[in-house]
Amino acid sequence: MDRQFQHPMLPQVTHDELARQNFVKSLKLHIVKNLSPGNKRVYEQVVKPQFEREHQRSPQNRHEIRTAMQGHPHYRWWSALRRINQEMLWDAVNTSVERQLPELIDRAKQSDRQLGTLTLDPNFKIPAYQTAVDIHCMPGSYHSEYTADDLAAGATYDRGVYIYGAGWLGPLNDDMGLSIVKNYLKPKYPDFRPAKILDLGCSVGHSTLPYVDAYPEAEVYAIDIGAPMLRYAHARAEALGKRVHFSQQNAERTHFEAASFDLIVSHILLHEIPLPAIRNVMRECDRLLAPGGMTIHVEAPLYSHMDAFSAFMYDWETANNNEPFWSAMRELDLTAVMIEAGFAADRVIQTFVPNGAWKTAADNSQQGGGSRGSWFIVAATK
């Protein structure tokens, strides 16, 4: 059942559009549940023994595993289906968005704009590392515009993320921000009361809005490079009754004054940017944080947290899904990067935070109980 929250900016679907999107989602679940486990069996029963016979040792890392696996028919079939499924996802969503784009643009313009603000920069230059490739195969990526006041990228992302994850980020796709608030900040720092909050690389504000609810007295700011994302993010936040100040800025160097924020967050931003940009972002966090402030960056696990075969499976994103910085980021020592940026070593931590904060008891019961896993975070206090 489709349980995405039907806020006023969400693209609506016809019967046939929904059928296509449901097929894409069911194919994704089939690949994950029924075909993905076969890769481990093929590796352990066929590929690894063959490698050991040829080299008199086991594969040492994900690179050797990929070289050995990429010729096997099961892996090739699984990989091709995953790529095709990803392309089908965007095609299925884009059909719906394009059909009603003029209406969505009008709806965004008609929003009261009395809560938050939207500031776009007509001279903003999109970084080359974002224009070089359509990130995770999303046509036009986060930034491309094809008509006046375009917000198609945002609308596509909002619906596409829900289908891609089969709803596991929750009805509002906000599990990252919500889980950090409910499962980390509130229990660990119950007296923390940030007056100003900044979300870096906010896309359409999925993970921004939980901070508005958690800290109602705070001023919440959110930045992204993509104007279509921000137009949609602003209209969506207004429709949901949330006050956020959105602006088009590069997280590597913002326009904000030094020491002006008490909490700075990002949610799966780091794996979308190259290593020099990651270092710049961390230096900017150090510059922007007020004394006593905190920064938290949410990601999936690093390669150091997993075995070589699991790293190889994760590495598929870099090799096949237009995620050029995915693997390089997951090899980083993020603690060292934050220390280099200016944070004191004893104030930097890496830990895991349970996800699934959006779930009710009924949701857990239907899905077997408990959390589906954890978000990895690297955090620091000033």
PyMOL commands that set and color helices and strands:
alter all, ss='L'
color gray80, all
select helices_A, chain A and resi 15-55+62-69+73-110+128-131+135-137+152-164+175-188+209-214+227-239+270-272+275-288+303-305+308-314+316-320+326-330+334-341+345-347+361-366
alter helices_A, ss='H'
color red, helices_A
select strands_A, chain A and resi 117-119+196-200+219-224+245-248+261-267+289-299+348-354+374-381
alter strands_A, ss='S'
color yellow, strands_A
deselect
rebuild
show_as cartoon
